[in-house]
Amino acid sequence: MSGHNYHYGDSVTMHGGTGNTGIVKNGSTGDTDPALRLALAELIREVRELRDQLPQPSAQLIDDSLPVLAADAAPPQERHRALLAVAAIAAAVGAVGQPVAEAANRILQMVGGQ
């Protein structure tokens, strides 16, 4: 074991019972890139449109991947896996999925995943 601790997401610590305000936002700094945020938002919109045209097993994989793609601070490995899953599903359905596959692959290139 390496001894490193990792925390993703919000952390709230309360001391005492009155006057507690504030929240510590923990997140990946990689998602602050406006171009990446815009590309992810567009991909999510396209994936949602494609999802209704997929067989149930593929739709379920999309459903599992969308929260990771939409998260402000998704761990890089999880986001990479979600992007690969979306790209593979989109490529497998042919022309209707081509824009989604291309968008997912562009994002993988943006984050150094290819």
MIVO-393517 format. One record per atom (N, C-alpha, C, CB): x negated, y, z; residue number from 1. Coordinates in Angstrom, 1 decimal, decimal comma. Glycine has a CB too. Layout:
% residues N
+--------+--------+--------+-----+
!   east !  north !     up !  nr !
+--------+--------+--------+-----+
!      X !      Y !      Z ! NUM !
...
+--------+--------+--------+-----+
This chain:
% residues 114
+--------+--------+--------+-----+
!   east !  north !     up !  nr !
+--------+--------+--------+-----+
!   -0,9 !   -1,2 !    0,0 !   1 !
!    0,0 !    0,0 !    0,0 !   1 !
!   -0,9 !    1,2 !    0,0 !   1 !
!    1,0 !    0,0 !    1,2 !   1 !
!   -0,5 !    2,2 !   -0,8 !   2 !
!   -1,4 !    3,4 !   -1,0 !   2 !
!   -1,3 !    4,4 !    0,1 !   2 !
!   -1,0 !    4,0 !   -2,3 !   2 !
!   -0,2 !    4,4 !    0,9 !   3 !
!   -0,1 !    5,3 !    2,0 !   3 !
!    0,6 !    6,6 !    1,6 !   3 !
!   -1,4 !    5,6 !    2,6 !   3 !
!    0,9 !    6,7 !    0,3 !   4 !
!    1,6 !    8,0 !   -0,1 !   4 !
!    3,1 !    7,9 !    0,1 !   4 !
!    1,3 !    8,2 !   -1,6 !   4 !
!    3,7 !    9,0 !    0,4 !   5 !
!    5,1 !    9,1 !    0,6 !   5 !
!    5,7 !    9,9 !   -0,5 !   5 !
!    5,5 !    9,6 !    2,0 !   5 !
!    6,8 !    9,5 !   -1,0 !   6 !
!    7,5 !   10,3 !   -2,1 !   6 !
!    8,9 !   10,5 !   -1,7 !   6 !
!    7,4 !    9,5 !   -3,5 !   6 !
!    9,4 !   11,7 !   -2,0 !   7 !
!   10,8 !   12,1 !   -1,7 !   7 !
!   11,3 !   12,8 !   -2,9 !   7 !
!   10,9 !   12,9 !   -0,4 !   7 !
!   12,5 !   12,3 !   -3,4 !   8 !
!   13,2 !   13,0 !   -4,5 !   8 !
!   14,5 !   13,4 !   -4,0 !   8 !
!   13,3 !   12,1 !   -5,7 !   8 !
!   14,9 !   14,6 !   -4,3 !   9 !
!   16,2 !   15,1 !   -3,9 !   9 !
!   16,2 !   16,1 !   -2,8 !   9 !
!   17,1 !   13,9 !   -3,6 !   9 !
!   17,3 !   16,4 !   -2,3 !  10 !
!   17,4 !   17,4 !   -1,2 !  10 !
!   17,0 !   16,8 !    0,1 !  10 !
!   18,8 !   18,0 !   -1,1 !  10 !
!   16,5 !   17,7 !    1,0 !  11 !
!   16,2 !   17,3 !    2,4 !  11 !
!   16,7 !   18,3 !    3,3 !  11 !
!   14,6 !   17,2 !    2,5 !  11 !
!   17,5 !   17,9 !    4,2 !  12 !
!   18,2 !   18,8 !    5,2 !  12 !
!   17,7 !   18,4 !    6,6 !  12 !
!   19,7 !   18,8 !    5,1 !  12 !
!   17,2 !   19,3 !    7,4 !  13 !
!   16,8 !   19,1 !    8,7 !  13 !
!   17,5 !   20,1 !    9,6 !  13 !
!   15,2 !   19,2 !    8,9 !  13 !
!   18,2 !   19,6 !   10,7 !  14 !
!   18,9 !   20,4 !   11,6 !  14 !
!   18,3 !   20,3 !   13,0 !  14 !
!   20,4 !   20,1 !   11,6 !  14 !
!   18,1 !   21,4 !   13,6 !  15 !
!   17,6 !   21,5 !   15,0 !  15 !
!   18,6 !   22,2 !   15,8 !  15 !
!   16,2 !   22,2 !   15,1 !  15 !
!   19,2 !   21,5 !   16,7 !  16 !
!   20,3 !   22,1 !   17,6 !  16 !
!   21,6 !   22,1 !   16,8 !  16 !
!   19,9 !   23,6 !   17,9 !  16 !
!   22,6 !   22,7 !   17,5 !  17 !
!   24,0 !   22,6 !   16,9 !  17 !
!   24,6 !   23,8 !   16,4 !  17 !
!   24,8 !   22,0 !   17,9 !  17 !
!   23,9 !   25,0 !   16,5 !  18 !
!   24,5 !   26,2 !   16,0 !  18 !
!   23,6 !   27,0 !   15,1 !  18 !
!   25,0 !   27,1 !   17,2 !  18 !
!   24,1 !   27,8 !   14,2 !  19 !
!   23,3 !   28,7 !   13,4 !  19 !
!   22,4 !   28,0 !   12,4 !  19 !
!   22,4 !   29,5 !   14,3 !  19 !
!   22,8 !   26,7 !   12,0 !  20 !
!   22,0 !   26,0 !   11,1 !  20 !
!   22,4 !   26,4 !    9,6 !  20 !
!   22,1 !   24,5 !   11,3 !  20 !
!   21,5 !   26,9 !    8,9 !  21 !
!   21,7 !   27,3 !    7,5 !  21 !
!   20,5 !   26,9 !    6,7 !  21 !
!   22,1 !   28,8 !    7,3 !  21 !
!   20,7 !   26,7 !    5,4 !  22 !
!   19,5 !   26,5 !    4,5 !  22 !
!   19,4 !   25,0 !    4,1 !  22 !
!   18,3 !   26,9 !    5,2 !  22 !
!   18,7 !   24,9 !    3,0 !  23 !
!   18,5 !   23,5 !    2,5 !  23 !
!   17,1 !   23,6 !    1,7 !  23 !
!   19,6 !   23,1 !    1,5 !  23 !
!   16,4 !   22,6 !    1,8 !  24 !
!   15,1 !   22,5 !    1,1 !  24 !
!   15,4 !   21,7 !   -0,2 !  24 !
!   14,0 !   21,8 !    1,9 !  24 !
!   15,1 !   22,4 !   -1,3 !  25 !
!   15,3 !   21,7 !   -2,6 !  25 !
!   14,0 !   21,1 !   -3,1 !  25 !
!   15,9 !   22,8 !   -3,7 !  25 !
!   14,0 !   19,8 !   -3,2 !  26 !
!   12,8 !   19,1 !   -3,7 !  26 !
!   13,1 !   18,6 !   -5,1 !  26 !
!   12,4 !   17,9 !   -2,8 !  26 !
!   12,3 !   19,0 !   -6,0 !  27 !
!   12,5 !   18,5 !   -7,4 !  27 !
!   11,2 !   18,5 !   -8,2 !  27 !
!   13,5 !   19,4 !   -8,1 !  27 !
!   11,4 !   17,9 !   -9,4 !  28 !
!   10,2 !   17,8 !  -10,3 !  28 !
!   10,1 !   19,2 !  -11,0 !  28 !
!   10,5 !   16,7 !  -11,4 !  28 !
!    8,8 !   19,6 !  -11,0 !  29 !
!    8,6 !   20,9 !  -11,7 !  29 !
!    8,6 !   20,8 !  -13,2 !  29 !
!    7,2 !   21,4 !  -11,3 !  29 !
!    8,6 !   19,5 !  -13,7 !  30 !
!    8,6 !   19,3 !  -15,2 !  30 !
!    9,9 !   19,8 !  -15,8 !  30 !
!    8,4 !   17,9 !  -15,5 !  30 !
!   11,0 !   19,8 !  -15,0 !  31 !
!   12,3 !   20,1 !  -15,6 !  31 !
!   12,5 !   21,6 !  -15,6 !  31 !
!   13,4 !   19,5 !  -14,7 !  31 !
!   11,6 !   22,4 !  -15,2 !  32 !
!   11,8 !   23,9 !  -15,3 !  32 !
!   11,6 !   24,4 !  -16,7 !  32 !
!   10,9 !   24,6 !  -14,3 !  32 !
!   11,0 !   23,7 !  -17,6 !  33 !
!   10,8 !   24,1 !  -18,9 !  33 !
!   12,2 !   24,3 !  -19,6 !  33 !
!   10,0 !   23,1 !  -19,7 !  33 !
!   12,5 !   25,6 !  -20,0 !  34 !
!   13,8 !   25,9 !  -20,6 !  34 !
!   14,1 !   25,0 !  -21,9 !  34 !
!   13,9 !   27,3 !  -20,9 !  34 !
!   13,0 !   24,8 !  -22,7 !  35 !
!   13,2 !   24,0 !  -23,9 !  35 !
!   13,6 !   22,6 !  -23,5 !  35 !
!   11,9 !   24,0 !  -24,7 !  35 !
!   13,0 !   22,0 !  -22,5 !  36 !
!   13,4 !   20,7 !  -22,0 !  36 !
!   14,8 !   20,6 !  -21,5 !  36 !
!   12,4 !   20,1 !  -21,0 !  36 !
!   15,2 !   21,6 !  -20,7 !  37 !
!   16,5 !   21,6 !  -20,2 !  37 !
!   17,6 !   21,7 !  -21,3 !  37 !
!   16,7 !   22,8 !  -19,2 !  37 !
!   17,3 !   22,6 !  -22,3 !  38 !
!   18,2 !   22,7 !  -23,4 !  38 !
!   18,3 !   21,4 !  -24,2 !  38 !
!   17,7 !   23,9 !  -24,3 !  38 !
!   17,2 !   20,8 !  -24,5 !  39 !
!   17,1 !   19,5 !  -25,2 !  39 !
!   17,9 !   18,4 !  -24,5 !  39 !
!   15,7 !   19,1 !  -25,5 !  39 !
!   17,7 !   18,4 !  -23,2 !  40 !
!   18,5 !   17,4 !  -22,4 !  40 !
!   20,0 !   17,7 !  -22,4 !  40 !
!   18,0 !   17,4 !  -20,9 !  40 !
!   20,4 !   18,9 !  -22,3 !  41 !
!   21,8 !   19,3 !  -22,3 !  41 !
!   22,4 !   18,9 !  -23,6 !  41 !
!   22,0 !   20,8 !  -22,0 !  41 !
!   21,7 !   19,1 !  -24,7 !  42 !
!   22,2 !   18,8 !  -26,1 !  42 !
!   22,3 !   17,2 !  -26,2 !  42 !
!   21,3 !   19,4 !  -27,2 !  42 !
!   21,3 !   16,5 !  -25,7 !  43 !
!   21,3 !   15,1 !  -25,8 !  43 !
!   22,5 !   14,5 !  -25,0 !  43 !
!   20,0 !   14,5 !  -25,2 !  43 !
!   22,7 !   15,0 !  -23,8 !  44 !
!   23,8 !   14,5 !  -23,0 !  44 !
!   25,1 !   14,8 !  -23,7 !  44 !
!   23,8 !   15,2 !  -21,6 !  44 !
!   25,3 !   15,9 !  -24,3 !  45 !
!   26,5 !   16,2 !  -25,1 !  45 !
!   26,7 !   15,2 !  -26,2 !  45 !
!   26,5 !   17,6 !  -25,7 !  45 !
!   25,6 !   14,9 !  -27,0 !  46 !
!   25,7 !   14,0 !  -28,1 !  46 !
!   25,9 !   12,5 !  -27,6 !  46 !
!   24,4 !   14,0 !  -28,9 !  46 !
!   25,3 !   12,2 !  -26,5 !  47 !
!   25,4 !   10,8 !  -26,0 !  47 !
!   26,9 !   10,6 !  -25,5 !  47 !
!   24,5 !   10,6 !  -24,8 !  47 !
!   27,5 !   11,6 !  -24,9 !  48 !
!   28,9 !   11,4 !  -24,5 !  48 !
!   29,8 !   11,2 !  -25,7 !  48 !
!   29,3 !   12,7 !  -23,7 !  48 !
!   29,5 !   11,9 !  -26,8 !  49 !
!   30,3 !   11,7 !  -28,0 !  49 !
!   30,1 !   10,3 !  -28,6 !  49 !
!   30,0 !   12,8 !  -29,0 !  49 !
!   28,9 !    9,9 !  -28,6 !  50 !
!   28,6 !    8,5 !  -29,1 !  50 !
!   29,2 !    7,4 !  -28,3 !  50 !
!   27,1 !    8,4 !  -29,2 !  50 !
!   29,2 !    7,6 !  -27,0 !  51 !
!   29,6 !    6,6 !  -26,0 !  51 !
!   30,9 !    5,9 !  -26,4 !  51 !
!   29,6 !    7,1 !  -24,6 !  51 !
!   31,9 !    6,7 !  -26,8 !  52 !
!   33,2 !    6,2 !  -27,1 !  52 !
!   33,3 !    5,3 !  -28,3 !  52 !
!   34,2 !    7,4 !  -27,3 !  52 !
!   32,2 !    5,3 !  -29,1 !  53 !
!   32,1 !    4,5 !  -30,3 !  53 !
!   31,3 !    3,2 !  -30,0 !  53 !
!   31,5 !    5,3 !  -31,4 !  53 !
!   30,9 !    2,9 !  -28,8 !  54 !
!   30,1 !    1,8 !  -28,5 !  54 !
!   30,8 !    0,6 !  -27,9 !  54 !
!   29,0 !    2,2 !  -27,6 !  54 !
!   30,3 !   -0,6 !  -28,1 !  55 !
!   30,9 !   -1,7 !  -27,4 !  55 !
!   30,6 !   -1,6 !  -25,9 !  55 !
!   30,3 !   -3,1 !  -27,9 !  55 !
!   31,4 !   -2,3 !  -25,1 !  56 !
!   31,3 !   -2,1 !  -23,6 !  56 !
!   29,9 !   -2,3 !  -23,0 !  56 !
!   32,3 !   -3,1 !  -23,0 !  56 !
!   29,2 !   -3,3 !  -23,4 !  57 !
!   27,8 !   -3,4 !  -22,8 !  57 !
!   26,9 !   -2,2 !  -23,0 !  57 !
!   27,1 !   -4,7 !  -23,3 !  57 !
!   27,0 !   -1,7 !  -24,2 !  58 !
!   26,2 !   -0,5 !  -24,6 !  58 !
!   26,7 !    0,7 !  -23,9 !  58 !
!   26,2 !   -0,3 !  -26,1 !  58 !
!   28,0 !    0,8 !  -23,8 !  59 !
!   28,6 !    2,0 !  -23,1 !  59 !
!   28,3 !    1,9 !  -21,6 !  59 !
!   30,2 !    1,9 !  -23,3 !  59 !
!   28,2 !    0,8 !  -21,0 !  60 !
!   27,8 !    0,7 !  -19,6 !  60 !
!   26,4 !    1,1 !  -19,4 !  60 !
!   28,0 !   -0,8 !  -19,1 !  60 !
!   25,5 !    0,7 !  -20,3 !  61 !
!   24,1 !    1,2 !  -20,2 !  61 !
!   24,0 !    2,7 !  -20,4 !  61 !
!   23,2 !    0,5 !  -21,3 !  61 !
!   24,8 !    3,2 !  -21,3 !  62 !
!   24,8 !    4,7 !  -21,4 !  62 !
!   25,3 !    5,3 !  -20,1 !  62 !
!   25,8 !    5,1 !  -22,6 !  62 !
!   26,4 !    4,7 !  -19,5 !  63 !
!   26,9 !    5,2 !  -18,2 !  63 !
!   25,9 !    5,2 !  -17,1 !  63 !
!   28,1 !    4,4 !  -17,8 !  63 !
!   25,0 !    4,2 !  -17,2 !  64 !
!   24,0 !    4,1 !  -16,2 !  64 !
!   22,8 !    5,1 !  -16,4 !  64 !
!   23,4 !    2,7 !  -16,2 !  64 !
!   22,6 !    5,4 !  -17,7 !  65 !
!   21,5 !    6,3 !  -18,0 !  65 !
!   21,9 !    7,8 !  -17,9 !  65 !
!   21,1 !    6,1 !  -19,4 !  65 !
!   23,2 !    8,2 !  -18,1 !  66 !
!   23,6 !    9,6 !  -18,1 !  66 !
!   23,2 !   10,3 !  -16,8 !  66 !
!   25,0 !    9,7 !  -18,3 !  66 !
!   23,5 !    9,7 !  -15,6 !  67 !
!   23,1 !   10,5 !  -14,4 !  67 !
!   21,7 !   10,8 !  -14,3 !  67 !
!   23,6 !    9,7 !  -13,2 !  67 !
!   20,8 !    9,9 !  -14,7 !  68 !
!   19,4 !   10,1 !  -14,7 !  68 !
!   19,0 !   11,3 !  -15,6 !  68 !
!   18,6 !    8,8 !  -15,1 !  68 !
!   19,6 !   11,3 !  -16,8 !  69 !
!   19,3 !   12,3 !  -17,8 !  69 !
!   19,8 !   13,7 !  -17,3 !  69 !
!   19,9 !   12,0 !  -19,1 !  69 !
!   20,9 !   13,7 !  -16,6 !  70 !
!   21,5 !   14,9 !  -16,1 !  70 !
!   20,9 !   15,5 !  -14,8 !  70 !
!   23,0 !   14,8 !  -15,9 !  70 !
!   20,2 !   14,6 !  -14,1 !  71 !
!   19,6 !   15,0 !  -12,8 !  71 !
!   18,5 !   16,1 !  -13,0 !  71 !
!   19,0 !   13,8 !  -12,1 !  71 !
!   18,6 !   17,1 !  -12,1 !  72 !
!   17,6 !   18,2 !  -12,2 !  72 !
!   16,2 !   17,7 !  -11,8 !  72 !
!   18,0 !   19,3 !  -11,3 !  72 !
!   16,1 !   16,7 !  -11,0 !  73 !
!   14,8 !   16,2 !  -10,5 !  73 !
!   14,7 !   14,7 !  -10,6 !  73 !
!   14,6 !   16,6 !   -9,1 !  73 !
!   15,0 !   14,1 !  -11,8 !  74 !
!   14,8 !   12,7 !  -12,0 !  74 !
!   13,4 !   12,3 !  -12,0 !  74 !
!   15,5 !   12,3 !  -13,3 !  74 !
!   13,0 !   11,2 !  -11,3 !  75 !
!   11,7 !   10,7 !  -11,3 !  75 !
!   11,3 !   10,4 !  -12,8 !  75 !
!   11,5 !    9,5 !  -10,4 !  75 !
!   10,1 !   10,8 !  -13,1 !  76 !
!    9,6 !   10,6 !  -14,5 !  76 !
!    9,8 !    9,2 !  -15,1 !  76 !
!    8,2 !   11,0 !  -14,7 !  76 !
!    9,5 !    8,2 !  -14,3 !  77 !
!    9,7 !    6,8 !  -14,9 !  77 !
!   11,2 !    6,5 !  -15,1 !  77 !
!    9,1 !    5,8 !  -13,9 !  77 !
!   12,0 !    7,0 !  -14,3 !  78 !
!   13,5 !    6,7 !  -14,5 !  78 !
!   14,0 !    7,5 !  -15,7 !  78 !
!   14,3 !    7,1 !  -13,2 !  78 !
!   13,6 !    8,7 !  -15,8 !  79 !
!   14,0 !    9,5 !  -17,0 !  79 !
!   13,5 !    8,8 !  -18,3 !  79 !
!   13,5 !   11,0 !  -16,9 !  79 !
!   12,2 !    8,4 !  -18,3 !  80 !
!   11,6 !    7,7 !  -19,4 !  80 !
!   12,4 !    6,5 !  -19,8 !  80 !
!   10,1 !    7,3 !  -19,1 !  80 !
!   12,8 !    5,6 !  -18,8 !  81 !
!   13,6 !    4,4 !  -19,1 !  81 !
!   14,9 !    4,8 !  -19,6 !  81 !
!   13,7 !    3,6 !  -17,8 !  81 !
!   15,6 !    5,8 !  -19,1 !  82 !
!   16,9 !    6,2 !  -19,6 !  82 !
!   16,8 !    6,7 !  -21,0 !  82 !
!   17,5 !    7,3 !  -18,7 !  82 !
!   15,8 !    7,5 !  -21,3 !  83 !
!   15,6 !    8,0 !  -22,7 !  83 !
!   15,4 !    6,8 !  -23,7 !  83 !
!   14,5 !    9,0 !  -22,8 !  83 !
!   14,5 !    5,9 !  -23,3 !  84 !
!   14,3 !    4,7 !  -24,1 !  84 !
!   15,6 !    3,9 !  -24,4 !  84 !
!   13,2 !    3,8 !  -23,5 !  84 !
!   16,4 !    3,7 !  -23,3 !  85 !
!   17,6 !    3,0 !  -23,4 !  85 !
!   18,6 !    3,7 !  -24,4 !  85 !
!   18,3 !    2,8 !  -22,1 !  85 !
!   18,7 !    5,0 !  -24,2 !  86 !
!   19,6 !    5,8 !  -25,1 !  86 !
!   19,1 !    5,7 !  -26,5 !  86 !
!   19,7 !    7,2 !  -24,6 !  86 !
!   17,8 !    5,9 !  -26,7 !  87 !
!   17,3 !    5,9 !  -28,1 !  87 !
!   17,5 !    4,5 !  -28,8 !  87 !
!   15,8 !    6,2 !  -28,1 !  87 !
!   17,3 !    3,4 !  -28,0 !  88 !
!   17,5 !    2,1 !  -28,6 !  88 !
!   18,9 !    1,8 !  -28,9 !  88 !
!   16,9 !    1,0 !  -27,6 !  88 !
!   19,8 !    2,2 !  -28,0 !  89 !
!   21,2 !    2,0 !  -28,3 !  89 !
!   21,7 !    2,8 !  -29,5 !  89 !
!   22,1 !    2,4 !  -27,1 !  89 !
!   21,2 !    4,0 !  -29,6 !  90 !
!   21,6 !    4,9 !  -30,7 !  90 !
!   21,0 !    4,4 !  -32,0 !  90 !
!   21,1 !    6,3 !  -30,5 !  90 !
!   19,8 !    3,9 !  -32,0 !  91 !
!   19,2 !    3,3 !  -33,2 !  91 !
!   19,9 !    2,1 !  -33,7 !  91 !
!   17,7 !    3,1 !  -33,0 !  91 !
!   20,4 !    1,3 !  -32,7 !  92 !
!   21,0 !    0,0 !  -33,0 !  92 !
!   22,4 !    0,2 !  -33,7 !  92 !
!   21,2 !   -0,8 !  -31,8 !  92 !
!   23,1 !    1,3 !  -33,5 !  93 !
!   24,4 !    1,5 !  -34,1 !  93 !
!   24,3 !    2,1 !  -35,4 !  93 !
!   25,2 !    2,3 !  -33,1 !  93 !
!   23,2 !    2,4 !  -35,9 !  94 !
!   23,0 !    2,9 !  -37,3 !  94 !
!   23,2 !    4,4 !  -37,4 !  94 !
!   24,0 !    2,3 !  -38,2 !  94 !
!   23,7 !    4,8 !  -38,6 !  95 !
!   23,8 !    6,2 !  -38,9 !  95 !
!   24,6 !    7,1 !  -37,9 !  95 !
!   24,5 !    6,4 !  -40,3 !  95 !
!   25,6 !    6,5 !  -37,3 !  96 !
!   26,4 !    7,3 !  -36,3 !  96 !
!   25,5 !    7,7 !  -35,1 !  96 !
!   27,6 !    6,5 !  -35,9 !  96 !
!   24,6 !    6,8 !  -34,8 !  97 !
!   23,7 !    7,1 !  -33,6 !  97 !
!   22,4 !    7,8 !  -33,9 !  97 !
!   23,4 !    5,8 !  -33,0 !  97 !
!   22,1 !    8,0 !  -35,2 !  98 !
!   20,8 !    8,6 !  -35,6 !  98 !
!   20,5 !    9,9 !  -34,9 !  98 !
!   20,8 !    8,8 !  -37,1 !  98 !
!   21,5 !   10,9 !  -34,9 !  99 !
!   21,2 !   12,2 !  -34,2 !  99 !
!   20,8 !   12,0 !  -32,7 !  99 !
!   22,4 !   13,1 !  -34,3 !  99 !
!   21,4 !   11,0 !  -32,0 ! 100 !
!   21,1 !   10,8 !  -30,6 ! 100 !
!   19,7 !   10,2 !  -30,5 ! 100 !
!   22,2 !    9,9 !  -30,0 ! 100 !
!   19,4 !    9,2 !  -31,4 ! 101 !
!   18,1 !    8,6 !  -31,3 ! 101 !
!   17,0 !    9,6 !  -31,6 ! 101 !
!   18,0 !    7,4 !  -32,4 ! 101 !
!   17,2 !   10,5 !  -32,6 ! 102 !
!   16,2 !   11,5 !  -32,9 ! 102 !
!   16,1 !   12,5 !  -31,7 ! 102 !
!   16,6 !   12,3 !  -34,1 ! 102 !
!   17,2 !   12,9 !  -31,1 ! 103 !
!   17,1 !   13,8 !  -29,9 ! 103 !
!   16,4 !   13,1 !  -28,8 ! 103 !
!   18,5 !   14,2 !  -29,5 ! 103 !
!   16,7 !   11,9 !  -28,5 ! 104 !
!   16,0 !   11,2 !  -27,4 ! 104 !
!   14,5 !   11,1 !  -27,7 ! 104 !
!   16,6 !    9,8 !  -27,1 ! 104 !
!   14,2 !   10,8 !  -28,9 ! 105 !
!   12,7 !   10,6 !  -29,2 ! 105 !
!   12,0 !   12,0 !  -29,2 ! 105 !
!   12,6 !   10,1 !  -30,6 ! 105 !
!   12,7 !   13,1 !  -29,6 ! 106 !
!   12,1 !   14,4 !  -29,4 ! 106 !
!   11,8 !   14,7 !  -27,9 ! 106 !
!   13,0 !   15,5 !  -30,0 ! 106 !
!   12,7 !   14,4 !  -27,1 ! 107 !
!   12,5 !   14,6 !  -25,6 ! 107 !
!   11,4 !   13,8 !  -25,1 ! 107 !
!   13,8 !   14,4 !  -24,9 ! 107 !
!   11,3 !   12,5 !  -25,5 ! 108 !
!   10,2 !   11,7 !  -25,1 ! 108 !
!    8,9 !   12,3 !  -25,5 ! 108 !
!   10,3 !   10,3 !  -25,7 ! 108 !
!    8,8 !   12,9 !  -26,7 ! 109 !
!    7,6 !   13,5 !  -27,2 ! 109 !
!    7,3 !   14,8 !  -26,3 ! 109 !
!    7,7 !   13,9 !  -28,7 ! 109 !
!    8,3 !   15,5 !  -26,0 ! 110 !
!    8,2 !   16,7 !  -25,2 ! 110 !
!    7,5 !   16,4 !  -23,8 ! 110 !
!    9,5 !   17,4 !  -25,0 ! 110 !
!    8,0 !   15,3 !  -23,2 ! 111 !
!    7,5 !   14,9 !  -21,9 ! 111 !
!    6,3 !   14,0 !  -21,9 ! 111 !
!    8,6 !   14,3 !  -21,1 ! 111 !
!    5,8 !   13,7 !  -23,1 ! 112 !
!    4,6 !   12,9 !  -23,2 ! 112 !
!    4,9 !   11,4 !  -23,1 ! 112 !
!    3,6 !   13,3 !  -22,2 ! 112 !
!    6,1 !   11,0 !  -23,5 ! 113 !
!    6,5 !    9,6 !  -23,3 ! 113 !
!    6,2 !    8,8 !  -24,6 ! 113 !
!    7,9 !    9,5 !  -23,0 ! 113 !
!    5,6 !    9,4 !  -25,6 ! 114 !
!    5,2 !    8,6 !  -26,8 ! 114 !
!    3,9 !    8,9 !  -27,3 ! 114 !
!    6,3 !    8,8 !  -27,9 ! 114 !
+--------+--------+--------+-----+
